[in-house]
Amino acid sequence: MSTVPKGGLRLRFCTDPAEFLAAAGDYLGADPVVSTVVTTIAHRLLSQRAEGIPQPDRIWWLVVSDDSGAVVGAGMRTAPYAPYPPFLLPMPDEAAVALAHALHDRGEEVLAVNGALPAVELCAAELTRLGGGRVQVTQHTRLHELGELTWPPPVPGSLVAATEDDVALVTQWVAAFMGDADEQAGRPRGASAHEAPDQAEMLRRLHAGRLWLWVDGTGKPVHLTGANPPSFGVARLGPVYTPPAQRGRGWASNAVAEVSRRIQAGGARVCLFTDQANPTSNKIYAALGYRPVVDMANLVIVR
């Protein structure tokens, strides 16, 4: 762990997710929906390390503390895909600016920043002031939490857990998910940087029972819904994917509703992200009872 004092703040960089969770766990657990991305990945990497899976290179976890020692912000840089964007949770404005200075001083190249507003905007703006370039928004996202579930009109078929026999199909659909989401939101396909799934990761998710298929009345898979294991009592859905030829038939609404019901029945809260530029998905989730919690954004720095 390294500590960087910035005015009345302390920025603590950790390379060990266990050390990060020990330092920031109370803060993260106080608002577990907002912190879902960070806590999910921290727990995932801990689980993978326990299985002997090598950890990604060049990662860090950030704990922001005030002059009393209270944690007031957090973040991470764990993305395994270029340009390796840091992900920031809400933090004081001055902390977001201080982080830009700390990263600049560390000599880190940062060409994208994802996470909560306004922290990502302030950090990216200061990075461009220090190193040049201009900031562009690639995606506005919104985090939602399910309140009381409202059931959609029923459709034929049922939800089934995907198995190892489905690995080729789910790998193909997860790979198509982000490109299709770009097109649905009016962006060029591939505009959103994301992790390309590999078969080993898909097998881990399948063995964990975190991927489900909706099969139609003939038993044909027509939709995929995934969910992360709960972290601090919150499970985040994703990906949610319907192939183009099967859209508009209610598969996604029914699958998401049933997965959400199972998660809530298990005692966890459930949340998901939407792309604010995709009115179809936002409408579907609102109809099911999902309500906005916080707006986030994915930014890139063009130089």
C-alpha positions, 0 to 999 in steps of 0.5 A: 500500500502507498499513501499520497497526502493531498491537502486534508485528504489521504489517497491510499493505493493498494494492490491487494483486494483483501487489504482494500476491503479491510480498509474500506469495507465499512464505507462500501457496505454502508451503500452497497448498491452504489459500490456494487461494481467495486465490491463485486470485482474485489470479491471476484479477484479474491475468489480467483486468487484462492483458486490459484488463478493469476491476478491481473497486472497493473491493478490498484485499489484506492481508499480516500480518507479525510483528515480524521481518518474516515473513508470518504471515497474509493475506486480501482483500476482493475480493467483487463482491457485497454485503455484500462480505465479506473473506476471511481465511486462517489468522492469529494470533489477535491479528492477527484482532482487530487487523484488526477494529480496523484496518477500524473505524479505516478506516471500512469497513462490514463486515457479513460475514466469510468464511474460516478458523476461528478467524480469522473468528470472532475478527474478527467478534466484535471488529467487533461489540464495536466497532460493535454487532450480533451474529454469525450463521453462514450456512455452515460449509464444509470444504476437502478435498484429493484423495489417491489417487483411488477410481473410482466405479461407472461410468455411461453417457456421458462427460465433454466440455469445454463450449464457447461453444455451451453458454454459455446452459446453463452460465450457467443452471446456475451461477446455480442452483448456490448456490440449490440448495445452500442448499436441500440444506443446509436453508437458505432459497434465496438465504441464501448471498450469492454472485456472480451469473455473467454471460455474459462471465465464463462465456465467459472460463471456457469459452474457458479450457477450465475447464468440463466437462459430463457427457453421458449415453448419448444425448448430453444434458448432465446435469451440470456440473463446473468448475475454476479454473486452478492457482495455486501448483500447486493447482487448485480444483474448483467449481461442481459442479452436477447439475439436480434431475431428474438427481440420484442417478444417479452423474453428479457422482461420475463427472464429478468423478472424471474432472476430478480425474484430468485435473488430477492427470495435469497435475501439479497437486494438486486440492481442493474445498470442501464445505458441512458441512450437505450430507451428500450431497456430503460423502459423494460426495467422501469416497468419491472420496478427498477428505480434510479439510484445514481448516474455514472459515465464512461469518459475517454481522453483523446490526445 
